[in-house]
Amino acid sequence: MSFFAKLNDLHKNAERQTDVLTAAIRAQYRKIDLLPPFIQQYLVSRISLGYSKQTIQRYIYDYHYFFQYVERVSEDRSFLASEVSLKDFLQIEKGAIEYYISYLALEMENEPRTINRKVSALQSLFDYLVKKGETSINPVIGVERPKIGKREPVFLTLSEAQLLLKTIRDTSHLSRRQLRYANKLVERDYAVIYLLLSSGLRISELANLKMKDVDEVEKAIKVRGKGNKERRIPLSVETVDVINHYLNSLPIKYRPSGGEDFLFVGYDFQVQQYSKGVTISALQKMIQRQLKRAKEQYQFLRHKDITAHKLRHSFATALVSNGVDVLTVQSLLGHESVATTQVYAHVQDHARQEAIQRLSIS
């Protein structure tokens, strides 16, 4: 047998394996071991293609949610997703997918965007199975999906963003417990929110930033975003100063310094020491906590439903209102399609209306 024939055999043997999860993959992705082997194989193939950790984890949750739905409608308490065979799974027809969409919309009251994401996860899986020759039909194709209405993005104005940042460093209204937290992480919190507002990063991108990604000389950060695509975002002098101030506020022992060290640290109050890196969930909770404090102090902020992602909207809106073209904003945000970025065109519309109102011919 030639060397190349042996390579072919290796590939065929790998496809026949039922346990494709390495210890590292099991440790990195929650609930992946609860899924059927053929879905595990699909996910491993996506990992090998460089899909981001966030994308893979989202797929896992969406598949897990689908099997919870199957268990519910089947009324079979012995049902286990991990034991579903490929043969049984391929019996799914278009009508079953349509009923699942109705369930998500009417019973679970999922938003159209959430429903479309969950259905897209199934479509991607069937696309993979079609390419492998396991089936010739993708039952998800042609299924009518909920329409996503166009909404103007919610964002903070420049003055509102400044008040939010001011609130973070104002510790005068904090309880003793809150002050204990602030003494450890106030500069980190300030730097996180400042960077989100001044760079338009996704919260997942910020959590994964490492020291090697920050170029102080060129004043830029290197980001790996959706689809594992890399982009470079310029930083202002003020943003670089804020990052350095945060780093210098940390005890030298816990200060990130090596290239592979995460830029932003966490703090474990149970063991009372800083941790390397911080989870997306912890950052989201921190941002909501700081926004709640700002709303308590400034009533006019209470009508705005601001989240970590809305800080990204604030960055994009500020750029467009200052005359930056949509294509440039697209590249900074890492949008694959300019159509996604067009949501910020409302700012240009307002500017054009004001310009016409100011125009006096007589």
N, C-alpha and C positions, 0 to 999 in steps of 0.2 A: 504494500500500500504506500502511495506517495505521501510526502509531507502535506500536500494540499488536500488530499483525500482525508487525512487525519484531522486537519483543521475543520473540514466539513462535518466529520463525526463528532468533534467537540461541540460544534454548534447544535447539532441534532440532539446530543445527549443533554445539553443545557436546557433545551426546550422541553425535554421529557421530565425534567426534575420537578418534583412537587414542592420541595422546600427550597425556595430561592432567596430567602431572607438571611442575610448575614447578621451577626450579633450587632454590628455597628448600625445597620438599618433598623433593626428592632428597637435599639436604644434611642435612635434619633426621631422616629416617627410613632406617634401615639396611635394605638388601635389598629395598626397595619396588620398585626397577626390575627385579628378577628375577621379578616376578609378571606374570601375563597382564594385558593392557589392561583387560578387563572388571572384574577385581578391583581394579586401580588406580583405576578410576572409582568403584567402591564406596567405597574408602578415602577418596578425595578428597571424596566426598559426606558421609562421617562427619566428616572434618576441618572441613568447612564448617558442620556442625551443632554444632561445639564439643566434640567428643569429646576427651578428654585425650590428650596425647602418649603417655603410658604405655599407654593402651588401644589406640591405633592401632598402636603398635610391637608389642604383644602379638599383635594380629590378624595382623600381617605375619609374625611368627615362626611362628604356628600354621598359616597358609596355606603358608608355605615348608616346614614340617615335613610337611604333608599331601602336597605334591608330591614331596618326597623319598621318601615311602612309595610313591606311585604309580610313581615311577621304579624303585624297588626291586622291586616285584611285577611290573612290566611287563618287567623285564630288558632294557630298551632303553637302551643307553648313549648314544644320540643324543637322548634325551628332554630337552627344555628347558621348564621351567614357563612361561617368558615367551612361548612359542610356542603354548601351549594355546589352542584356539579356544573361544568360548562354546558353539558347537554341540556340540563333543566333550564339554565339561564337563557340559552338561545331560543327557548320557546316563547319568549316575550314578543308580543306583537304591538303594532302601532296603537291599537285601541287601549292597551294596558298603559302605555306611556301617556296617552291623553288623559286617562283616568287619574294617573299620578299627578299630572299638572293640575287637574281640578281639585284634587285633595290638598295640594300645597296652597292653592289660591283660596279655596272656600273654607276648608276646615282649619288649616294651619295659618291662614292669612299672611302668607309670605309675600313680600314685595315682588313685583315682576322681575326686577333685576336678580333677586335671589333665586327665583324659580328658574330663570333662564340659565343661571350658572349651574344649578343642580342637573338640569336636563343636558347641558353641554358636556358635563362630566360623563354622562351615560353615552352620549353620541361619540365622544372621543374614544371611549372603551370599545364600542362597537366598530368604529373605524379601524382600530388596531386588530380586532378579531377578523374583520374582513380581509385586511392586508395579509394576515397570517394564513388565510384560507380556511379558517374555522367555520365561516358562514359566508353567504353571498348577499345577505340582507342586513341593512342597518335600519331597524324599525323607528329610530328617532328622526331620520331624515323625512322631511315633509310634514312633521307634526307642527300644528299651529301653536305658536308660543305667545305669551302675553306681551303686549306692546309696552315699551318703556317710554313714558311721557317725558318731554323735555322740561327740565327745571333749571331756573337760574341758580347758580351755586351760592350757598350761604358762605359769607366770609367776614373777616374782621377788617375794618378800616385801619389806616395807619395809626390814628389816635387811639382806637380801641386796642390795637396790638400793643401799643406803648403802655397803656394802663394795665394790661394783663401782665406784662413783664415787670412793671412797677410793683404789682401785687405780690409777685413771687418773692421779691427781696424784702418786702415789708413784713416783718415778723412781729409787729407790735400788737396784733390782735390774736396771736396764737396761744393755744393752751400749752401747758407744760409738756404734754405728750407730743403735741405738734411741733413745739420748739425743739424737742430732742431730735425729731426727724429733720427739721430744717437745718440744724447745726451740722448735720452730716451731708445733706444732699441739696441744699438750696442752690448752690452754684451749678450743680449738675442739672437740676430742673430748669434753671434759667438758660443754660447753654442748649439744652434739648429743644426748648420751645423757641429760642432765638434762631437756632439752626433750621428748624422746620419752617419758620416764617421767612427766613432769608435765603433758603435754598430750594424749597418746594419738595423736599424728600418725602417719600412714603415712610410711615412709621417703621415698617419692616426693614427698609433700606437703612434707616438711621440706626436701628438696633444692631445691624450687622456691620456697621462701619468699624474698620480697624485702623490702628495708628498709621500703617503703611498707606492707607487710602487718603490721608490728609497731606497735601503738599503745601507747606507754609511758604516756601520760596515762590512758587508759581501762584500761590493763593487760590487753590482749587481742591476739590475732592473728587475721588474716583468712586463711582457708584455702580453696583451690579443690580439691575432692576428686574422687572418682569421678563420672563423668557430668557433669563440669564444674560441679558444684553447690558453692555457696559457703556456708561456715559460719563462725561467730565463736566462738573459744575463749578463755575468761578465763585470765589468767596470774596466778600468785601473785607477791607482792613479791619472794620469793626467786628465782623464775625470771627476772624482769626484771633483777635484780641479776647473775645468772649470765650472761645475754646481754650486758649492758653490760661486765662484767668481761672476757669473751671479746673483744669489740670493742676495748676499750682495750689489750688485750695485743698487738694487731697493730700493725705499723709504720704510721704515719699515711699513708704513700704508698699502702699497699694496703688500708687500712681502708674497708669499705663505708660510704658516706655518702649517696649519691643514692637517691631513691625506687626507681629501677629496678635498683639494685645488688642482687645476691643476698646474703642475710644471711650465708650460710656460704661461706667461701673454701676453695680447695684449695692445694696447694703442689707445684710441679714441681721435683723435686730435680735433674733433668738441666740445667735452665737456672737453677736456684736462685732462683726467685722465686714469689711467691704468684700464684694464678690466680683469676679471677673465677668464682665458682660451683664446685660440686663434684658429681661424678656420683653417681648412686644406687649404682653398683657400688663406687666408692671408699668410700662411707659404710658399705656392708654389710661390706666387707673390714675397715675400721677397727673396726667394732663386734665382729666375730668375733675380731679380734686382741686387743682389750681384754678380751673375755670369756675368752679363752684364758689371759691373764695372771691374771685373777681366779681362775680354776679352779686354776691352779698354786699360788696362795697359800692358797686356801680349798677344802679337799677336799670339803666338803659341797655345793659348787656343781657338782661334776663329774657328778652324776646328772641334771642338768637340761639339756635340749637347748634352749638359749636362742638366739633369733635377733633380728634387728631388730624383726620383727613381734611377737615375744613380749614385747618391752618395751611395746608397745601393749596387750597382754593384761594386763600388770602394772598399767598405769594404770587400766584398766577394772575389774579385780578389786579394786584398792584403793578405788575409788569405791563399788562395790557393798557391800564389807565395812564401809564407813563409813556405810551407810544411804542412799546415793543411789539413787533409783528408776531402773528399767531404761529408761524413756522418756527421762530426762535423759541417761543414759549413751549411749543411741542417738543423740541429737542431737549430743553431743560427739564421738562417734566418726565421725559421718557415715554411719551405716548407713541404707540405704534402707528396710529392713524391721526391725521390732522383733524378728522371729523370729531374725535374725542375732545380736542382742544377748542373746537368752535363754540363750546358752551360758554367760553369767556368773551365771546364776541359781543355780548350784551353791553359790556363796558364801552366798546367802541360805538355801539348804537347810541348810548347816552351822550357820549362826547359829540357825536355828529348832531344830535338834536340840540344840544346846547349851542353848538357853533351856528346852526341855522337861526336859533332864537336871537343870538347876538348880532346876526347880520342885519344891517340897516342900509337900505338902498336910498331911501328918500332923504 
